[in-house]
Amino acid sequence: MGTTSGQTGRIAVDAMGGDLGPAEVVEAVRLALRQYPGLNPITLVGDRAVLEPLLARVRRRPEQLTIHHASEVVTMDDKPLMALKRKKDSSMVRAIELVKDGQASVVVSCGNTGALMAAGTLRLRTMEGVARPALAAVVPRQNGHFVLIDAGANPDAKPEHLVHNAILGSHYCRVMLGIARPRVGLMTIGTEEGKGNALITETNELLRRTTDLINYAGPIEGFHVFAEHVDVVVCDGFVGNIMIKSWESLVKFFSGMLREELQANPVRAVGALMSKGAFNALRERINPERYGGAPLLGLRGNILKAHGSSNRRAIKSAIHAASQIIRADMNQRIEADIARANDLLAVPVA
């Protein structure tokens, strides 16, 4: 069975699931339509009675922006499987079903992560040969960015899952970062032979057998991550989720600490004002909102997960990323490489 992506080129945006409410989502859509003239058409999924008044100030063509009504909302406090059973008319589920039915190509949602992953996996199913989906995040590093995968979808990974992650992350890196042959590193605690646990040791051996598919640079340590060392960092969802959240909290910590120090006395405040351009450029380079969301890769359709607390700028970036995913038609290429990797490794998918 093939993927559903690319059938319509339409982006389904879950308008109801984020912490900041549908007004922030609508404003993000307005900004995206204004900034990206060739943007794919958008379907806002949510309560029509809530969305129609918010859209009154959005200049749009009818075919460019539509509403698909959904009467329920999956909240952040809902248990994932329970929410899917009890809230079948939720904006999240309806958006995913638009992709399943071929009426949209990508879902963008700020909603409950567990529910989104469960709904995506159950409704869309994984690609042929892929056992577990993985979340990919774009993170800044020296002289550019890298892709971190898995950022939290599968905390109990097997070696073959990490090989699949390397393939998924490489394709996403080509699409989002424009790197033709991304260098892939396996996250561990040391590059010496035998360092790391059994999962790392076996994954390293498998990755070395797939070098015609993956540009594998070998194991990497934590201090390699933000250097210009690799373009894709592969790990399980447990390690990846800790890494991504630690980085985001560190950005906030240093930003707050720098602000305090620059305002400590009048002389520093004047210096800060004179260096405002440099500080703004630095903020833009390390801003987690720049790419807006993490795609759940390995499914028969595309889902882009944005933070629950995403503001209009982050959601706008996620919508733009969704448009890039559609145009790359990434999933067919991923399926072909997954099949070749499984043949090379001769491992069962489970």
DASULQUI-V994781 format. One line per field, one symbol per residue. psi: psi as a letter, one per 40 degrees, with the letter a starting at -180 (. if undefined). Layout:
psi = ???
This chain:
psi = hiieieddeihhhheeeideiddddddddddddddgdfiiihhhhahdddddddedehhiidedhihhhheihhidehhdddddddgefiddddddddddeeeidihhieahddddddddddddiiihehdhiihhhhhiahfaiihhhheedgegiiddddddddddddddddddefhdghhhihhaeieiheiiaddddddddddeefeedhgheaiiideddeigdiehhhiiddddddddddddddddddddddddddedidddddddddeddddddddddeheededihigieieihhhhiidehaddddddddddddddddefddddddddddddddddfiih.
